[in-house]
Amino acid sequence: MLPRRIPKRDERRATRWRSPAHCAWIRGFECLVCGSQTNIVAAHVRKGSYTGMGQKPDDWRTVPLCDGPHGNADSQLGCHDRQHIVGEVTFWSDAKINPEAAIEEFIKASPKRTDIERIRKERAGG
């Protein structure tokens, strides 16, 4: 007979803000980098999110990027894949885009803006 399993504690999931509605809204935009309108995903931006390896940041830290092989209008590797291959710092530098500014613009326009602002305020301690 097997001994009892030890329950796993996954503390990071308790603190991550998730919103399928916000991510679906993000997927309604064209790719932030190349302008493709096909295969759009809500790509999480880890740079500046203070998350560790293997941890996704909150869903408000997403931007629209094209995905998959032949994901963009020029039938090239999708921007989301390139972001992972070359690394975020290089990817955003090559694209000449400030992802933090883009995230803030999406938050301002998001239908979940009040929820996002509330959570951010709570985490800031006030």
C-alpha positions in Angstrom: 0.0 0.0 0.0 1.3 3.4 -0.9 1.8 6.1 1.8 -0.4 9.2 1.7 0.6 11.9 -0.9 2.0 15.1 0.4 -0.3 18.0 -0.7 1.4 20.5 -3.0 1.4 24.1 -2.0 1.4 26.4 -5.0 1.5 29.9 -3.4 2.2 31.8 -6.6 -1.3 30.8 -8.0 -2.9 32.4 -5.0 -1.4 35.8 -5.8 -1.6 35.8 -9.6 -4.5 37.9 -11.0 -6.2 35.9 -13.8 -8.8 37.2 -16.2 -10.0 35.2 -19.2 -12.1 38.3 -20.1 -9.1 40.6 -20.2 -7.0 38.1 -22.2 -9.8 37.6 -24.7 -10.1 41.4 -25.1 -6.3 41.6 -25.7 -6.6 39.0 -28.4 -9.0 41.3 -30.2 -6.1 43.6 -31.3 -3.5 43.2 -34.0 0.0 42.2 -33.2 1.8 45.0 -31.3 5.0 44.4 -33.2 4.3 43.4 -36.8 0.6 44.4 -37.2 -0.5 40.8 -38.1 -4.2 40.2 -37.6 -4.0 36.4 -37.5 -3.2 33.9 -34.7 -3.1 36.6 -32.0 -2.4 35.5 -28.4 -2.3 37.5 -25.1 1.4 37.3 -24.5 2.6 37.8 -20.9 5.4 40.2 -20.4 7.7 39.0 -17.6 10.2 41.8 -17.9 9.5 44.1 -15.0 7.0 41.8 -13.4 9.1 40.5 -10.5 8.1 36.9 -11.2 10.6 34.1 -11.1 11.5 31.3 -13.5 8.4 29.3 -14.5 6.0 31.8 -13.1 3.5 33.8 -15.2 2.8 37.4 -14.3 -0.7 38.7 -13.8 -3.0 38.7 -16.8 -3.0 42.5 -17.0 0.7 42.3 -18.0 -0.3 41.0 -21.5 0.1 42.4 -25.0 -1.2 41.1 -28.3 1.4 39.2 -30.3 1.0 36.9 -33.3 1.8 33.2 -32.6 2.8 30.0 -34.2 4.8 29.0 -37.2 3.9 31.3 -40.1 1.9 33.4 -37.6 2.2 36.8 -39.1 1.3 38.4 -42.4 4.7 37.7 -43.9 4.5 34.0 -43.1 7.5 34.2 -40.8 7.9 32.9 -37.3 5.4 34.5 -35.0 6.4 37.4 -32.8 5.3 35.5 -29.6 7.7 32.7 -30.5 10.5 35.1 -31.3 10.0 36.8 -27.9 10.7 33.4 -26.3 13.6 32.5 -28.6 15.7 35.7 -28.4 14.6 36.7 -24.9 12.4 39.6 -23.8 15.0 42.2 -23.4 16.4 41.7 -26.9 13.0 41.2 -28.5 11.5 44.5 -27.1 14.8 46.4 -27.8 14.8 45.2 -31.5 11.1 46.1 -31.8 11.8 49.5 -30.4 8.7 49.2 -28.2 8.5 49.9 -24.4 6.3 47.0 -23.2 5.6 48.8 -19.9 4.1 51.8 -21.7 2.0 49.4 -23.9 0.8 47.5 -20.9 -0.4 50.7 -19.2 -2.2 51.8 -22.4 -4.0 48.5 -22.5 -4.9 48.7 -18.8 -6.4 52.2 -19.3 -8.6 50.9 -22.1 -9.5 47.5 -20.6 -13.0 46.6 -19.7 -11.5 45.2 -16.5 -9.7 48.5 -15.7 -11.4 48.9 -12.3 -10.6 45.4 -11.2 -7.0 45.8 -12.2 -6.6 49.2 -10.5 -8.2 47.8 -7.3 -5.8 44.8 -7.2 -2.8 47.0 -7.9 -3.8 49.4 -5.1 -4.3 46.5 -2.6 -0.9 45.1 -3.4 0.7 48.6 -3.1 -0.6 48.6 0.5 -3.4 51.0 0.2 
